[in-house]
Amino acid sequence: MTIGGTLVYPLVDAYTPKSNMYGFSVLMALGVGLAVTAGYSVAPTKVEPHRVPDAIGSIDTAQVGSSVIALNVSSAIFQNIGCSYVATVLDGLNFTPEDFLCHVGWSKE
């Protein structure tokens, strides 16, 4: 995805038509989809036949687990670093700290 985004980056600016953006998104999604699912065809060829379900299960677990870890890490970074930048931007708009934390945390106690 990083390579695909890097290759598309010079082609995108503020005036890029929506159709081009959708096309770039589809091309990158196809590339990512192919890369993500490659393990499902490779893993069964590398293990004994009776271990194929285990190999597929470990791929599933790794994909779900990595998504959960990535979301948790990015959320922690945003809540610890990004919130201070957002608070600076909102300074002077009469937000109380409770209002700010409620909207940033997407919940209210």
Gaussian input, Z-matrix of N, CA and C with variables (Angstrom, degrees):
# hf/3-21g

backbone

0 1
 N
 C     1     B1
 C     2     B2     1     A1
 N     3     B3     2     A2     1     D1
 C     4     B4     3     A3     2     D2
 C     5     B5     4     A4     3     D3
 N     6     B6     5     A5     4     D4
 C     7     B7     6     A6     5     D5
 C     8     B8     7     A7     6     D6
 N     9     B9     8     A8     7     D7
 C    10    B10     9     A9     8     D8
 C    11    B11    10    A10     9     D9
 N    12    B12    11    A11    10    D10
 C    13    B13    12    A12    11    D11
 C    14    B14    13    A13    12    D12
 N    15    B15    14    A14    13    D13
 C    16    B16    15    A15    14    D14
 C    17    B17    16    A16    15    D15
 N    18    B18    17    A17    16    D16
 C    19    B19    18    A18    17    D17
 C    20    B20    19    A19    18    D18
 N    21    B21    20    A20    19    D19
 C    22    B22    21    A21    20    D20
 C    23    B23    22    A22    21    D21
 N    24    B24    23    A23    22    D22
 C    25    B25    24    A24    23    D23
 C    26    B26    25    A25    24    D24
 N    27    B27    26    A26    25    D25
 C    28    B28    27    A27    26    D26
 C    29    B29    28    A28    27    D27
 N    30    B30    29    A29    28    D28
 C    31    B31    30    A30    29    D29
 C    32    B32    31    A31    30    D30
 N    33    B33    32    A32    31    D31
 C    34    B34    33    A33    32    D32
 C    35    B35    34    A34    33    D33
 N    36    B36    35    A35    34    D34
 C    37    B37    36    A36    35    D35
 C    38    B38    37    A37    36    D36
 N    39    B39    38    A38    37    D37
 C    40    B40    39    A39    38    D38
 C    41    B41    40    A40    39    D39
 N    42    B42    41    A41    40    D40
 C    43    B43    42    A42    41    D41
 C    44    B44    43    A43    42    D42
 N    45    B45    44    A44    43    D43
 C    46    B46    45    A45    44    D44
 C    47    B47    46    A46    45    D45
 N    48    B48    47    A47    46    D46
 C    49    B49    48    A48    47    D47
 C    50    B50    49    A49    48    D48
 N    51    B51    50    A50    49    D49
 C    52    B52    51    A51    50    D50
 C    53    B53    52    A52    51    D51
 N    54    B54    53    A53    52    D52
 C    55    B55    54    A54    53    D53
 C    56    B56    55    A55    54    D54
 N    57    B57    56    A56    55    D55
 C    58    B58    57    A57    56    D56
 C    59    B59    58    A58    57    D57
 N    60    B60    59    A59    58    D58
 C    61    B61    60    A60    59    D59
 C    62    B62    61    A61    60    D60
 N    63    B63    62    A62    61    D61
 C    64    B64    63    A63    62    D62
 C    65    B65    64    A64    63    D63
 N    66    B66    65    A65    64    D64
 C    67    B67    66    A66    65    D65
 C    68    B68    67    A67    66    D66
 N    69    B69    68    A68    67    D67
 C    70    B70    69    A69    68    D68
 C    71    B71    70    A70    69    D69
 N    72    B72    71    A71    70    D70
 C    73    B73    72    A72    71    D71
 C    74    B74    73    A73    72    D72
 N    75    B75    74    A74    73    D73
 C    76    B76    75    A75    74    D74
 C    77    B77    76    A76    75    D75
 N    78    B78    77    A77    76    D76
 C    79    B79    78    A78    77    D77
 C    80    B80    79    A79    78    D78
 N    81    B81    80    A80    79    D79
 C    82    B82    81    A81    80    D80
 C    83    B83    82    A82    81    D81
 N    84    B84    83    A83    82    D82
 C    85    B85    84    A84    83    D83
 C    86    B86    85    A85    84    D84
 N    87    B87    86    A86    85    D85
 C    88    B88    87    A87    86    D86
 C    89    B89    88    A88    87    D87
 N    90    B90    89    A89    88    D88
 C    91    B91    90    A90    89    D89
 C    92    B92    91    A91    90    D90
 N    93    B93    92    A92    91    D91
 C    94    B94    93    A93    92    D92
 C    95    B95    94    A94    93    D93
 N    96    B96    95    A95    94    D94
 C    97    B97    96    A96    95    D95
 C    98    B98    97    A97    96    D96
 N    99    B99    98    A98    97    D97
 C   100   B100    99    A99    98    D98
 C   101   B101   100   A100    99    D99
 N   102   B102   101   A101   100   D100
 C   103   B103   102   A102   101   D101
 C   104   B104   103   A103   102   D102
 N   105   B105   104   A104   103   D103
 C   106   B106   105   A105   104   D104
 C   107   B107   106   A106   105   D105
 N   108   B108   107   A107   106   D106
 C   109   B109   108   A108   107   D107
 C   110   B110   109   A109   108   D108
 N   111   B111   110   A110   109   D109
 C   112   B112   111   A111   110   D110
 C   113   B113   112   A112   111   D111
 N   114   B114   113   A113   112   D112
 C   115   B115   114   A114   113   D113
 C   116   B116   115   A115   114   D114
 N   117   B117   116   A116   115   D115
 C   118   B118   117   A117   116   D116
 C   119   B119   118   A118   117   D117
 N   120   B120   119   A119   118   D118
 C   121   B121   120   A120   119   D119
 C   122   B122   121   A121   120   D120
 N   123   B123   122   A122   121   D121
 C   124   B124   123   A123   122   D122
 C   125   B125   124   A124   123   D123
 N   126   B126   125   A125   124   D124
 C   127   B127   126   A126   125   D125
 C   128   B128   127   A127   126   D126
 N   129   B129   128   A128   127   D127
 C   130   B130   129   A129   128   D128
 C   131   B131   130   A130   129   D129
 N   132   B132   131   A131   130   D130
 C   133   B133   132   A132   131   D131
 C   134   B134   133   A133   132   D132
 N   135   B135   134   A134   133   D133
 C   136   B136   135   A135   134   D134
 C   137   B137   136   A136   135   D135
 N   138   B138   137   A137   136   D136
 C   139   B139   138   A138   137   D137
 C   140   B140   139   A139   138   D138
 N   141   B141   140   A140   139   D139
 C   142   B142   141   A141   140   D140
 C   143   B143   142   A142   141   D141
 N   144   B144   143   A143   142   D142
 C   145   B145   144   A144   143   D143
 C   146   B146   145   A145   144   D144
 N   147   B147   146   A146   145   D145
 C   148   B148   147   A147   146   D146
 C   149   B149   148   A148   147   D147
 N   150   B150   149   A149   148   D148
 C   151   B151   150   A150   149   D149
 C   152   B152   151   A151   150   D150
 N   153   B153   152   A152   151   D151
 C   154   B154   153   A153   152   D152
 C   155   B155   154   A154   153   D153
 N   156   B156   155   A155   154   D154
 C   157   B157   156   A156   155   D155
 C   158   B158   157   A157   156   D156
 N   159   B159   158   A158   157   D157
 C   160   B160   159   A159   158   D158
 C   161   B161   160   A160   159   D159
 N   162   B162   161   A161   160   D160
 C   163   B163   162   A162   161   D161
 C   164   B164   163   A163   162   D162
 N   165   B165   164   A164   163   D163
 C   166   B166   165   A165   164   D164
 C   167   B167   166   A166   165   D165
 N   168   B168   167   A167   166   D166
 C   169   B169   168   A168   167   D167
 C   170   B170   169   A169   168   D168
 N   171   B171   170   A170   169   D169
 C   172   B172   171   A171   170   D170
 C   173   B173   172   A172   171   D171
 N   174   B174   173   A173   172   D172
 C   175   B175   174   A174   173   D173
 C   176   B176   175   A175   174   D174
 N   177   B177   176   A176   175   D175
 C   178   B178   177   A177   176   D176
 C   179   B179   178   A178   177   D177
 N   180   B180   179   A179   178   D178
 C   181   B181   180   A180   179   D179
 C   182   B182   181   A181   180   D180
 N   183   B183   182   A182   181   D181
 C   184   B184   183   A183   182   D182
 C   185   B185   184   A184   183   D183
 N   186   B186   185   A185   184   D184
 C   187   B187   186   A186   185   D185
 C   188   B188   187   A187   186   D186
 N   189   B189   188   A188   187   D187
 C   190   B190   189   A189   188   D188
 C   191   B191   190   A190   189   D189
 N   192   B192   191   A191   190   D190
 C   193   B193   192   A192   191   D191
 C   194   B194   193   A193   192   D192
 N   195   B195   194   A194   193   D193
 C   196   B196   195   A195   194   D194
 C   197   B197   196   A196   195   D195
 N   198   B198   197   A197   196   D196
 C   199   B199   198   A198   197   D197
 C   200   B200   199   A199   198   D198
 N   201   B201   200   A200   199   D199
 C   202   B202   201   A201   200   D200
 C   203   B203   202   A202   201   D201
 N   204   B204   203   A203   202   D202
 C   205   B205   204   A204   203   D203
 C   206   B206   205   A205   204   D204
 N   207   B207   206   A206   205   D205
 C   208   B208   207   A207   206   D206
 C   209   B209   208   A208   207   D207
 N   210   B210   209   A209   208   D208
 C   211   B211   210   A210   209   D209
 C   212   B212   211   A211   210   D210
 N   213   B213   212   A212   211   D211
 C   214   B214   213   A213   212   D212
 C   215   B215   214   A214   213   D213
 N   216   B216   215   A215   214   D214
 C   217   B217   216   A216   215   D215
 C   218   B218   217   A217   216   D216
 N   219   B219   218   A218   217   D217
 C   220   B220   219   A219   218   D218
 C   221   B221   220   A220   219   D219
 N   222   B222   221   A221   220   D220
 C   223   B223   222   A222   221   D221
 C   224   B224   223   A223   222   D222
 N   225   B225   224   A224   223   D223
 C   226   B226   225   A225   224   D224
 C   227   B227   226   A226   225   D225
 N   228   B228   227   A227   226   D226
 C   229   B229   228   A228   227   D227
 C   230   B230   229   A229   228   D228
 N   231   B231   230   A230   229   D229
 C   232   B232   231   A231   230   D230
 C   233   B233   232   A232   231   D231
 N   234   B234   233   A233   232   D232
 C   235   B235   234   A234   233   D233
 C   236   B236   235   A235   234   D234
 N   237   B237   236   A236   235   D235
 C   238   B238   237   A237   236   D236
 C   239   B239   238   A238   237   D237
 N   240   B240   239   A239   238   D238
 C   241   B241   240   A240   239   D239
 C   242   B242   241   A241   240   D240
 N   243   B243   242   A242   241   D241
 C   244   B244   243   A243   242   D242
 C   245   B245   244   A244   243   D243
 N   246   B246   245   A245   244   D244
 C   247   B247   246   A246   245   D245
 C   248   B248   247   A247   246   D246
 N   249   B249   248   A248   247   D247
 C   250   B250   249   A249   248   D248
 C   251   B251   250   A250   249   D249
 N   252   B252   251   A251   250   D250
 C   253   B253   252   A252   251   D251
 C   254   B254   253   A253   252   D252
 N   255   B255   254   A254   253   D253
 C   256   B256   255   A255   254   D254
 C   257   B257   256   A256   255   D255
 N   258   B258   257   A257   256   D256
 C   259   B259   258   A258   257   D257
 C   260   B260   259   A259   258   D258
 N   261   B261   260   A260   259   D259
 C   262   B262   261   A261   260   D260
 C   263   B263   262   A262   261   D261
 N   264   B264   263   A263   262   D262
 C   265   B265   264   A264   263   D263
 C   266   B266   265   A265   264   D264
 N   267   B267   266   A266   265   D265
 C   268   B268   267   A267   266   D266
 C   269   B269   268   A268   267   D267
 N   270   B270   269   A269   268   D268
 C   271   B271   270   A270   269   D269
 C   272   B272   271   A271   270   D270
 N   273   B273   272   A272   271   D271
 C   274   B274   273   A273   272   D272
 C   275   B275   274   A274   273   D273
 N   276   B276   275   A275   274   D274
 C   277   B277   276   A276   275   D275
 C   278   B278   277   A277   276   D276
 N   279   B279   278   A278   277   D277
 C   280   B280   279   A279   278   D278
 C   281   B281   280   A280   279   D279
 N   282   B282   281   A281   280   D280
 C   283   B283   282   A282   281   D281
 C   284   B284   283   A283   282   D282
 N   285   B285   284   A284   283   D283
 C   286   B286   285   A285   284   D284
 C   287   B287   286   A286   285   D285
 N   288   B288   287   A287   286   D286
 C   289   B289   288   A288   287   D287
 C   290   B290   289   A289   288   D288
 N   291   B291   290   A290   289   D289
 C   292   B292   291   A291   290   D290
 C   293   B293   292   A292   291   D291
 N   294   B294   293   A293   292   D292
 C   295   B295   294   A294   293   D293
 C   296   B296   295   A295   294   D294
 N   297   B297   296   A296   295   D295
 C   298   B298   297   A297   296   D296
 C   299   B299   298   A298   297   D297
 N   300   B300   299   A299   298   D298
 C   301   B301   300   A300   299   D299
 C   302   B302   301   A301   300   D300
 N   303   B303   302   A302   301   D301
 C   304   B304   303   A303   302   D302
 C   305   B305   304   A304   303   D303
 N   306   B306   305   A305   304   D304
 C   307   B307   306   A306   305   D305
 C   308   B308   307   A307   306   D306
 N   309   B309   308   A308   307   D307
 C   310   B310   309   A309   308   D308
 C   311   B311   310   A310   309   D309
 N   312   B312   311   A311   310   D310
 C   313   B313   312   A312   311   D311
 C   314   B314   313   A313   312   D312
 N   315   B315   314   A314   313   D313
 C   316   B316   315   A315   314   D314
 C   317   B317   316   A316   315   D315
 N   318   B318   317   A317   316   D316
 C   319   B319   318   A318   317   D317
 C   320   B320   319   A319   318   D318
 N   321   B321   320   A320   319   D319
 C   322   B322   321   A321   320   D320
 C   323   B323   322   A322   321   D321
 N   324   B324   323   A323   322   D322
 C   325   B325   324   A324   323   D323
 C   326   B326   325   A325   324   D324

   B1=1.4351
   B2=1.5225
   B3=1.3172
   B4=1.4566
   B5=1.5215
   B6=1.3173
   B7=1.4700
   B8=1.5207
   B9=1.3249
   B10=1.4606
   B11=1.5192
   B12=1.3307
   B13=1.4583
   B14=1.5142
   B15=1.3233
   B16=1.4623
   B17=1.5247
   B18=1.3107
   B19=1.4653
   B20=1.5272
   B21=1.3188
   B22=1.4652
   B23=1.5272
   B24=1.3256
   B25=1.4608
   B26=1.5259
   B27=1.3317
   B28=1.4692
   B29=1.5329
   B30=1.3183
   B31=1.4620
   B32=1.5201
   B33=1.3421
   B34=1.4568
   B35=1.5308
   B36=1.3045
   B37=1.4591
   B38=1.5281
   B39=1.2990
   B40=1.4622
   B41=1.5261
   B42=1.3255
   B43=1.4643
   B44=1.5298
   B45=1.3114
   B46=1.4609
   B47=1.5263
   B48=1.3381
   B49=1.4730
   B50=1.5340
   B51=1.3200
   B52=1.4644
   B53=1.5171
   B54=1.3305
   B55=1.4627
   B56=1.5267
   B57=1.3275
   B58=1.4665
   B59=1.5241
   B60=1.3215
   B61=1.4607
   B62=1.5322
   B63=1.3330
   B64=1.4624
   B65=1.5295
   B66=1.3022
   B67=1.4674
   B68=1.5193
   B69=1.3391
   B70=1.4621
   B71=1.5270
   B72=1.3280
   B73=1.4688
   B74=1.5217
   B75=1.3244
   B76=1.4634
   B77=1.5204
   B78=1.3183
   B79=1.4675
   B80=1.5267
   B81=1.3146
   B82=1.4643
   B83=1.5294
   B84=1.3307
   B85=1.4645
   B86=1.5270
   B87=1.3204
   B88=1.4652
   B89=1.5187
   B90=1.3134
   B91=1.4648
   B92=1.5110
   B93=1.3220
   B94=1.4572
   B95=1.5224
   B96=1.3224
   B97=1.4624
   B98=1.5221
   B99=1.3333
   B100=1.4598
   B101=1.5201
   B102=1.3108
   B103=1.4585
   B104=1.5251
   B105=1.3217
   B106=1.4610
   B107=1.5216
   B108=1.3113
   B109=1.4616
   B110=1.5269
   B111=1.3145
   B112=1.4709
   B113=1.5260
   B114=1.3166
   B115=1.4599
   B116=1.5161
   B117=1.3259
   B118=1.4612
   B119=1.5175
   B120=1.3035
   B121=1.4578
   B122=1.5224
   B123=1.3245
   B124=1.4591
   B125=1.5239
   B126=1.3235
   B127=1.4632
   B128=1.5285
   B129=1.3384
   B130=1.4680
   B131=1.5335
   B132=1.3161
   B133=1.4734
   B134=1.5122
   B135=1.3178
   B136=1.4637
   B137=1.5160
   B138=1.3243
   B139=1.4626
   B140=1.5246
   B141=1.3177
   B142=1.4564
   B143=1.5352
   B144=1.3390
   B145=1.4714
   B146=1.5265
   B147=1.3250
   B148=1.4690
   B149=1.5393
   B150=1.3500
   B151=1.4642
   B152=1.5265
   B153=1.3411
   B154=1.4677
   B155=1.5300
   B156=1.3402
   B157=1.4714
   B158=1.5309
   B159=1.3391
   B160=1.4662
   B161=1.5272
   B162=1.3249
   B163=1.4673
   B164=1.5271
   B165=1.3210
   B166=1.4669
   B167=1.5281
   B168=1.3217
   B169=1.4597
   B170=1.5159
   B171=1.3328
   B172=1.4604
   B173=1.5254
   B174=1.3294
   B175=1.4654
   B176=1.5326
   B177=1.3307
   B178=1.4683
   B179=1.5272
   B180=1.3261
   B181=1.4570
   B182=1.5196
   B183=1.3286
   B184=1.4587
   B185=1.5240
   B186=1.3332
   B187=1.4649
   B188=1.5212
   B189=1.3151
   B190=1.4616
   B191=1.5298
   B192=1.3183
   B193=1.4611
   B194=1.5115
   B195=1.3207
   B196=1.4629
   B197=1.5253
   B198=1.3194
   B199=1.4718
   B200=1.5178
   B201=1.3066
   B202=1.4650
   B203=1.5200
   B204=1.3236
   B205=1.4618
   B206=1.5213
   B207=1.3315
   B208=1.4691
   B209=1.5219
   B210=1.3247
   B211=1.4624
   B212=1.5239
   B213=1.3188
   B214=1.4637
   B215=1.5172
   B216=1.3257
   B217=1.4631
   B218=1.5213
   B219=1.3391
   B220=1.4671
   B221=1.5280
   B222=1.3159
   B223=1.4642
   B224=1.5204
   B225=1.3252
   B226=1.4641
   B227=1.5247
   B228=1.3292
   B229=1.4665
   B230=1.5204
   B231=1.3270
   B232=1.4612
   B233=1.5144
   B234=1.3286
   B235=1.4555
   B236=1.5290
   B237=1.3292
   B238=1.4546
   B239=1.5238
   B240=1.3156
   B241=1.4647
   B242=1.5231
   B243=1.3081
   B244=1.4536
   B245=1.5099
   B246=1.3146
   B247=1.4676
   B248=1.5160
   B249=1.3255
   B250=1.4631
   B251=1.5238
   B252=1.3354
   B253=1.4596
   B254=1.5294
   B255=1.3091
   B256=1.4641
   B257=1.5223
   B258=1.3227
   B259=1.4646
   B260=1.5263
   B261=1.3255
   B262=1.4610
   B263=1.5219
   B264=1.3263
   B265=1.4660
   B266=1.5205
   B267=1.3237
   B268=1.4612
   B269=1.5211
   B270=1.3283
   B271=1.4559
   B272=1.5287
   B273=1.3059
   B274=1.4530
   B275=1.5215
   B276=1.3275
   B277=1.4638
   B278=1.5290
   B279=1.3222
   B280=1.4643
   B281=1.5279
   B282=1.3355
   B283=1.4579
   B284=1.5192
   B285=1.3268
   B286=1.4607
   B287=1.5233
   B288=1.3188
   B289=1.4690
   B290=1.5284
   B291=1.3357
   B292=1.4640
   B293=1.5300
   B294=1.3484
   B295=1.4656
   B296=1.5200
   B297=1.3104
   B298=1.4584
   B299=1.5212
   B300=1.3300
   B301=1.4679
   B302=1.5187
   B303=1.3280
   B304=1.4597
   B305=1.5231
   B306=1.3186
   B307=1.4657
   B308=1.5164
   B309=1.3140
   B310=1.4652
   B311=1.5169
   B312=1.3248
   B313=1.4608
   B314=1.5027
   B315=1.3336
   B316=1.4625
   B317=1.5278
   B318=1.2970
   B319=1.4637
   B320=1.5188
   B321=1.3088
   B322=1.4552
   B323=1.5168
   B324=1.3062
   B325=1.4608
   B326=1.4973
   A1=109.91
   A2=116.52
   A3=119.78
   A4=110.50
   A5=116.13
   A6=119.61
   A7=110.14
   A8=117.47
   A9=121.16
   A10=111.73
   A11=116.73
   A12=120.57
   A13=112.02
   A14=116.01
   A15=120.25
   A16=110.85
   A17=116.78
   A18=119.92
   A19=112.09
   A20=117.42
   A21=121.58
   A22=111.29
   A23=117.71
   A24=122.01
   A25=114.62
   A26=119.81
   A27=118.50
   A28=113.53
   A29=117.77
   A30=121.43
   A31=113.36
   A32=116.93
   A33=120.69
   A34=109.83
   A35=115.41
   A36=121.80
   A37=108.57
   A38=117.60
   A39=121.55
   A40=112.83
   A41=117.44
   A42=121.28
   A43=113.14
   A44=117.60
   A45=121.10
   A46=109.09
   A47=117.89
   A48=120.11
   A49=111.61
   A50=115.18
   A51=120.18
   A52=111.82
   A53=117.17
   A54=119.93
   A55=111.09
   A56=116.73
   A57=119.58
   A58=110.91
   A59=116.50
   A60=120.01
   A61=111.21
   A62=116.39
   A63=119.49
   A64=110.52
   A65=116.99
   A66=120.56
   A67=111.80
   A68=117.35
   A69=120.72
   A70=110.28
   A71=116.39
   A72=120.26
   A73=111.14
   A74=116.66
   A75=120.64
   A76=110.23
   A77=116.94
   A78=119.89
   A79=111.57
   A80=117.28
   A81=119.60
   A82=110.87
   A83=117.18
   A84=119.95
   A85=111.03
   A86=116.39
   A87=119.10
   A88=111.08
   A89=116.31
   A90=120.06
   A91=112.48
   A92=116.87
   A93=120.65
   A94=110.14
   A95=117.00
   A96=120.64
   A97=112.41
   A98=115.81
   A99=119.07
   A100=111.51
   A101=116.81
   A102=120.17
   A103=111.71
   A104=116.44
   A105=120.34
   A106=111.36
   A107=117.47
   A108=119.98
   A109=113.52
   A110=118.19
   A111=120.23
   A112=111.86
   A113=116.48
   A114=120.07
   A115=113.76
   A116=117.06
   A117=120.08
   A118=112.49
   A119=117.79
   A120=119.09
   A121=111.95
   A122=117.73
   A123=120.89
   A124=111.44
   A125=117.98
   A126=121.57
   A127=113.62
   A128=120.11
   A129=118.43
   A130=113.95
   A131=117.47
   A132=119.16
   A133=111.98
   A134=118.34
   A135=122.00
   A136=113.87
   A137=118.18
   A138=120.94
   A139=109.94
   A140=115.17
   A141=120.20
   A142=108.72
   A143=117.35
   A144=120.02
   A145=114.88
   A146=117.37
   A147=118.40
   A148=112.25
   A149=118.33
   A150=122.24
   A151=113.25
   A152=117.47
   A153=120.80
   A154=111.77
   A155=120.33
   A156=118.64
   A157=112.84
   A158=116.48
   A159=119.63
   A160=110.99
   A161=116.56
   A162=120.60
   A163=110.91
   A164=116.33
   A165=120.47
   A166=109.91
   A167=117.05
   A168=121.23
   A169=112.39
   A170=117.12
   A171=118.78
   A172=111.18
   A173=117.70
   A174=120.70
   A175=109.58
   A176=116.67
   A177=120.26
   A178=111.26
   A179=115.60
   A180=120.42
   A181=111.21
   A182=117.05
   A183=120.75
   A184=111.27
   A185=117.10
   A186=119.13
   A187=111.56
   A188=117.26
   A189=119.93
   A190=110.15
   A191=116.49
   A192=120.51
   A193=112.83
   A194=117.10
   A195=119.40
   A196=110.75
   A197=117.33
   A198=119.95
   A199=110.90
   A200=116.43
   A201=120.54
   A202=110.22
   A203=117.23
   A204=120.31
   A205=110.50
   A206=117.30
   A207=120.60
   A208=111.20
   A209=117.57
   A210=120.43
   A211=111.82
   A212=117.24
   A213=120.25
   A214=111.80
   A215=117.07
   A216=120.40
   A217=110.60
   A218=116.94
   A219=118.91
   A220=110.95
   A221=117.85
   A222=120.76
   A223=110.68
   A224=117.09
   A225=120.11
   A226=110.90
   A227=116.83
   A228=119.80
   A229=110.02
   A230=117.11
   A231=119.58
   A232=111.45
   A233=116.72
   A234=119.72
   A235=111.45
   A236=117.70
   A237=119.99
   A238=113.87
   A239=117.60
   A240=120.51
   A241=111.00
   A242=116.90
   A243=120.85
   A244=113.61
   A245=117.58
   A246=120.48
   A247=111.59
   A248=117.21
   A249=118.66
   A250=110.79
   A251=117.47
   A252=120.25
   A253=111.53
   A254=116.57
   A255=120.04
   A256=109.50
   A257=117.72
   A258=121.02
   A259=110.62
   A260=117.02
   A261=120.63
   A262=110.83
   A263=117.24
   A264=121.14
   A265=110.47
   A266=117.23
   A267=121.27
   A268=113.33
   A269=116.80
   A270=120.68
   A271=110.11
   A272=116.44
   A273=121.08
   A274=114.13
   A275=117.53
   A276=120.49
   A277=112.08
   A278=116.65
   A279=123.58
   A280=113.91
   A281=117.34
   A282=120.82
   A283=108.29
   A284=116.44
   A285=119.81
   A286=107.88
   A287=117.75
   A288=119.11
   A289=112.50
   A290=116.59
   A291=119.65
   A292=111.25
   A293=116.19
   A294=119.72
   A295=110.60
   A296=115.30
   A297=120.20
   A298=110.84
   A299=116.91
   A300=120.14
   A301=111.39
   A302=117.13
   A303=120.85
   A304=110.34
   A305=117.06
   A306=120.08
   A307=112.25
   A308=117.46
   A309=119.96
   A310=110.48
   A311=117.25
   A312=120.83
   A313=113.78
   A314=117.87
   A315=123.38
   A316=112.59
   A317=116.12
   A318=118.82
   A319=108.57
   A320=114.96
   A321=119.61
   A322=107.69
   A323=115.01
   A324=119.44
   A325=111.20
   D1=-35.76
   D2=178.74
   D3=-64.86
   D4=-42.27
   D5=179.26
   D6=-66.14
   D7=-43.78
   D8=178.68
   D9=-61.14
   D10=-43.49
   D11=178.24
   D12=-65.33
   D13=-36.74
   D14=178.93
   D15=-66.76
   D16=-39.34
   D17=-179.86
   D18=-70.36
   D19=-30.24
   D20=-178.65
   D21=-85.17
   D22=-24.85
   D23=-174.49
   D24=-50.12
   D25=-46.08
   D26=-179.37
   D27=-67.71
   D28=-15.80
   D29=-177.27
   D30=-91.24
   D31=-5.15
   D32=-174.25
   D33=-113.94
   D34=131.85
   D35=172.09
   D36=-145.76
   D37=-170.63
   D38=-176.96
   D39=-65.39
   D40=-19.21
   D41=-176.16
   D42=-107.28
   D43=11.02
   D44=179.08
   D45=-67.17
   D46=129.89
   D47=179.81
   D48=-62.94
   D49=151.00
   D50=178.67
   D51=-59.05
   D52=-37.04
   D53=-179.23
   D54=-60.67
   D55=-38.54
   D56=177.05
   D57=-65.99
   D58=-41.69
   D59=179.72
   D60=-62.19
   D61=-43.06
   D62=177.59
   D63=-64.30
   D64=-40.66
   D65=178.13
   D66=-62.44
   D67=-44.00
   D68=178.31
   D69=-63.29
   D70=-39.69
   D71=179.30
   D72=-62.91
   D73=-41.57
   D74=179.50
   D75=-65.24
   D76=-45.16
   D77=179.99
   D78=-61.92
   D79=-42.38
   D80=178.85
   D81=-68.16
   D82=-37.88
   D83=179.03
   D84=-64.56
   D85=-39.74
   D86=177.49
   D87=-62.74
   D88=-44.17
   D89=178.91
   D90=-62.86
   D91=-44.28
   D92=179.15
   D93=-66.30
   D94=-42.32
   D95=179.21
   D96=-60.56
   D97=-41.86
   D98=177.79
   D99=-64.91
   D100=-41.04
   D101=-179.55
   D102=-67.79
   D103=-39.81
   D104=-177.44
   D105=-69.47
   D106=-36.48
   D107=-176.69
   D108=-89.90
   D109=-1.87
   D110=-179.33
   D111=-60.34
   D112=-35.71
   D113=-179.11
   D114=-61.34
   D115=-29.62
   D116=-179.18
   D117=-67.73
   D118=-26.97
   D119=177.79
   D120=-92.74
   D121=-23.89
   D122=-178.15
   D123=-84.98
   D124=-43.70
   D125=-174.79
   D126=-55.81
   D127=-44.72
   D128=-179.65
   D129=-63.18
   D130=-23.82
   D131=178.87
   D132=-81.30
   D133=-13.39
   D134=-176.43
   D135=-101.44
   D136=-5.45
   D137=-179.07
   D138=-121.94
   D139=165.78
   D140=176.26
   D141=-67.97
   D142=151.50
   D143=-174.94
   D144=-54.15
   D145=-36.96
   D146=-178.46
   D147=-75.48
   D148=-8.58
   D149=179.44
   D150=-101.90
   D151=2.93
   D152=-179.06
   D153=-58.95
   D154=-46.05
   D155=178.17
   D156=-59.54
   D157=-35.86
   D158=177.48
   D159=-64.99
   D160=-41.46
   D161=-180.00
   D162=-64.14
   D163=-44.53
   D164=179.17
   D165=-65.02
   D166=-41.47
   D167=178.39
   D168=-62.65
   D169=-38.67
   D170=179.28
   D171=-68.73
   D172=-34.62
   D173=176.07
   D174=-64.91
   D175=-45.19
   D176=177.92
   D177=-58.31
   D178=-47.13
   D179=-179.18
   D180=-61.90
   D181=-42.80
   D182=-179.55
   D183=-64.54
   D184=-40.01
   D185=-179.47
   D186=-67.71
   D187=-44.43
   D188=179.26
   D189=-68.25
   D190=-43.93
   D191=-179.91
   D192=-62.26
   D193=-41.38
   D194=-179.47
   D195=-67.21
   D196=-34.58
   D197=176.48
   D198=-65.43
   D199=-43.26
   D200=179.82
   D201=-64.45
   D202=-43.54
   D203=179.73
   D204=-64.19
   D205=-43.97
   D206=-179.95
   D207=-61.94
   D208=-42.60
   D209=178.62
   D210=-65.13
   D211=-40.28
   D212=179.13
   D213=-66.45
   D214=-43.30
   D215=179.91
   D216=-65.33
   D217=-46.36
   D218=-179.20
   D219=-65.14
   D220=-36.89
   D221=177.24
   D222=-64.97
   D223=-42.44
   D224=179.64
   D225=-64.73
   D226=-40.77
   D227=178.67
   D228=-64.06
   D229=-45.37
   D230=179.61
   D231=-61.74
   D232=-45.76
   D233=-175.96
   D234=-67.77
   D235=-29.26
   D236=-177.81
   D237=-92.64
   D238=-33.08
   D239=-176.88
   D240=-110.10
   D241=-49.46
   D242=-175.78
   D243=-63.79
   D244=-33.89
   D245=-178.81
   D246=-60.57
   D247=-37.11
   D248=-179.58
   D249=-66.26
   D250=-36.41
   D251=177.71
   D252=-70.06
   D253=-39.89
   D254=178.14
   D255=-66.44
   D256=-39.25
   D257=178.52
   D258=-62.34
   D259=-37.53
   D260=177.81
   D261=-64.35
   D262=-40.87
   D263=179.81
   D264=-66.46
   D265=-37.83
   D266=-177.21
   D267=-84.47
   D268=-2.42
   D269=-179.51
   D270=-59.37
   D271=131.69
   D272=179.79
   D273=92.91
   D274=1.22
   D275=179.87
   D276=-102.78
   D277=16.68
   D278=175.57
   D279=63.23
   D280=34.97
   D281=173.16
   D282=-89.26
   D283=133.29
   D284=172.98
   D285=-81.68
   D286=158.93
   D287=177.01
   D288=-57.10
   D289=-34.11
   D290=179.22
   D291=-66.99
   D292=-41.54
   D293=177.55
   D294=-61.77
   D295=-44.82
   D296=-177.93
   D297=-62.14
   D298=-48.69
   D299=-178.91
   D300=-64.73
   D301=-34.44
   D302=178.22
   D303=-62.52
   D304=-45.91
   D305=-177.21
   D306=-74.20
   D307=-35.97
   D308=178.98
   D309=-70.93
   D310=-39.76
   D311=-178.44
   D312=-83.23
   D313=-6.29
   D314=179.03
   D315=59.89
   D316=27.99
   D317=176.94
   D318=-153.63
   D319=162.17
   D320=177.96
   D321=-135.22
   D322=134.36
   D323=-179.18
   D324=-87.14

